[in-house]
């Protein structure tokens, strides 16, 4: 496992994963930063996309090594999401049929799907995300996506950039598009016909809130989202059965530190590695 710096979250995940793997008889070494691919290890564990994460990830994949990638959970708070040999676990999401137990424990009552307004909500991406996905800088990518949306629909657009980039959009002026700065997600959802995102966790939020979602890239919600730009104004809406099955599957790809330390999560991760 490579970690960027001895931050609390990095070290907490390191300790939890090491303990969980040890419960299965597996050893995880650790190293701060990056010097070289360790040929004597089977793979790599990374947390987040900051620092040298992209360089480390690509080097291990080029060497034919597995990568177990952690990031913030789909449900904000105590969960961490995990993917094996990918940024999102989409290619393995339905490989094993999972029970609905982990979703039921969350005690979430998803809202009925409905069109709440007539605007398209565009969820912007951070610059480090755009760099990881090789999309170019966040501002250029954002403008290119707005141009695509304007080309395929006549609906007004609400652009919700990452808060860290708000100050850089003071001169923003795209016809038919308004900025959502310091507004709650619920307020934006109340005016939304469809929410468009590339790969952020807002796909989970849409599924819970019953907001139709359009996935440009590898959003975890892609299996229950529209993906054709010609239909962006009239997106696909999953059935309740499809949404519940999706929730059940996704919840086996996000875990708490306690579940990681106990070895429960490592059972699932190791199954995916094998």
C-alpha angles and dihedrals in degrees: 000000000000118000127188100222138341092275119153095248093046094050093042090055091045092053093046096049093045091052094046093049092046088057086064094044093257125133125217120193122198139212135177114234123347135286106151144336109275105230092193092062124078095224152325137277118205135178119208133338101268129111115003094341094118093050092047093046094050093046093054093045090049088053090055094251127143118250123207106197124197129189139150114315124256088241104058117237127038099008130095120198121221135199131183118224090342143067090244127022094239097126091053099033097104098024091107121029107238129202120244093242099106092049092048090054089063089063092217120159106203115217122240114268112257142150104250100182143351100260131097112232112213114198108209125216132231120251093246089053091051090048092050090050092043092237095137123246117340095244095053092044091049093053092046091053092048089052090052092049091049090050094054103037142031094213121117115255130225110203113206107188125190109278090237089064099045095102091054093061099063092117095042113141121165116155113245092015129103127191122239105213120172093348122134119252089238091058092051092045090055089066098039130117093175133352117225122203140153105219112322126129090257086094088071090047090053092051091052094045095044093241115150110245135209117203116206094178140356099330111161085236093058094108090061097035140087113256104175114093092209087066098041092115093049104036131189114268116202123225118251089254091053092049094048092049089049092051090050092052096043093051089065088062098057124065142173123241088251092055090048093050094047093057094244093113093042089059089062095041093049090049089055092047091053 
